[in-house]
């Protein structure tokens, strides 16, 4: 068989020894750590090790009972999510730099993104706008034609341009050229506009 030290990342060796010694000395009764292990085939995997010190009736250390759980996939998923979130933050930052109002809606036509220029142009802050139905928030005269326009973009996935009369927070109206484009998820399905 292999020794515990042969499974672990050599760079984590000193930390492993310190934690193990704390359990032997009675300064720690249990531990949970995430670390890398080396499989028999040499592949590196992430594991969660939960260990408990077993002591005799006098409280002297006897051994450790440990459970080792392979969390490689969960770590990979968490890393993928973190990278996707970082990408979204980067894209949102870039959209904030655009000197045009950029507003995104979901399939329920609720606002899910509102850049700084939209704040400047329309008067509502992002926290005020997010989650609101866009037709009620900034269209001067919401109507069924506009709803059909949005529905067509989401159904056929084609961008459309038109001139609209928009309403600012203070109630003033102005004409603006707008482009409505489909927003797609990673699989290509339309998830908003």
N, C-alpha and C positions, 0 to 999 in steps of 0.2 A: 504494500500500500504506500500511499504518499503521506508525507508529513504535512501538517497544517501550513507550515512556512513555505512549502513547495507550491501550494495552491495560490498563495497570495502574491500580490504585486510586491516585488522586492523593495520598492521605494516606500511602501506602507509598512514595512517590517518593524521599524522602531515604534510606530504608533500602535501596532498590534501587540508588541511586547509590553508597552506601557499599559494598555488596557487590560491585558491578561494579568499583569502584575497587580494592578488595582483590585482585580477580582480575587486573586490569591490572598492579598493582604487584608481583604475585608473592607476596603474603601469603596467598593462597588459590588452590588449583588447581581446586577444584570447589565446588559448592554444591547443596543441595536445600532448597527453600522451598515452603511452601504459602501461597497468597495468592489474592486475587480478581482476575479479569480482567473486562473489559467486552467482550462480544461485539459484532459489527457491528450487530446489531439493538438494542443498548443494554442487553441483559440481563446481569446480573452472574452469573458462575460462579466456582466454586472450582477452582483448578488446583494441581498439584504441578509445579514447575519444577526439573529436574535439569540443571545446566550444567557444562561443563568448559572450562577455558581452553586454547586451542591456542597453542603458542609455536613460534617458529622454532628453528633449530639453536643459536642463541646464547641461547635462553631468553627472548627478547623476545616480549611478547604480540602475537598476530596477530588472533584473534577468539575467540568463544565458540560452542561447539556446545551446543545446548540441546534438551531434550525436554520438551514441555509435555503433561501428562496431565490431563484433566478428571476431577476427583474430587468434583464437586458431589453426586452421588448418595451416594457413600460418606460424605461429611460430613453429609448429611441423615440417613442411616441411623444414624450415630454420635450425632448430636444427638437423634434419636428414642429411641435406646437409653438415652442419658443421662437424658432426660426421664422415660422409663418407670422407670428405676432410682431416680430421685429420687422419683417417685410412690410406688414400693414402699417406699422408706425412710420416707416420710411416713406411709403407711398402717401400716407396722410400728410406727412411733413412736406413732401413735394407738391401735393395738391394745395396746401396752405400757401405755398409760394406763388401759385398761379394768380395772376391779377384779374381773375374772372370768378364770379360766384360759382362754386361747384357744390351741388347738392345731390345726394344719392338717396333713393327711396327703395324700400323692400317691396315684395310682391303684394303687400297690403297697403301700399302707397304711403307708408309712414317714413319719415325722414330718419336715415341711419348715418348720414355724413353731412356736414355743413362746414365749409371752410371759412377762413377768416375774411375773405373778400365777400362771401355771402353775408356775413355779419355786418360788414361795412355797407354793403349795397342795400340790404333789406332791413337792417336795424335790430334783428333778433340775435341774441348770442347763441352759440351752439347748444348750451344746456337748455335754453328756452325752446329751441327748434327740434332737437332730437326726440324722436318718438311721436311727433305730431303729424297728423295727416297733411301732406303738402298742399292739397287743394284749399283747405281752410286757412292755412297759415299765410300764404303769400300770393295766391291768385286773386286778382281784383274781383273777378266774377266767375267763380267756379261753375262749370256746366258739364253736361253729359258729353259734349264733344271732346272736352279735354280728357275725361275719363276714358273714352274710346281711343283717343290718341295714345295714351299711356298703355292701355290694354293691347293695342296693335304692336307697339314696340316690344312688349314682353312676350307676346305670342309668336311673332315672326322673327324676332331678334334683329331687326333692321333699325338703324338710327334714323331719326327724323328731326328736321329743323322747322321752326315756325316762329312767328312773332307773337308775343303774348303781352297782355297788360298785367303787370305785377303790382302788388301792394306792399308798401313798407309798413313797418311796425307803427309809425306815426299816422298811417292812413293814406298818405299820398300815393298816387298811382303813377306808373311810368311804363313805357313800352320797352321791351327787350327782346332781342333775338335769342332763342334758346335752342339747344340741341339736346335731344333726349336719346341716349344710347343705352343698349342693354348692358347690365352687369352680369357677368357669368361666374359661376363657382369653378373650382378646380376641374370638375368633370365636364364643364361646358354648358351646364344647365343655367337658364336665366334665373337669377335670384333677385333682380331688381333693375332699376334704371337710374 
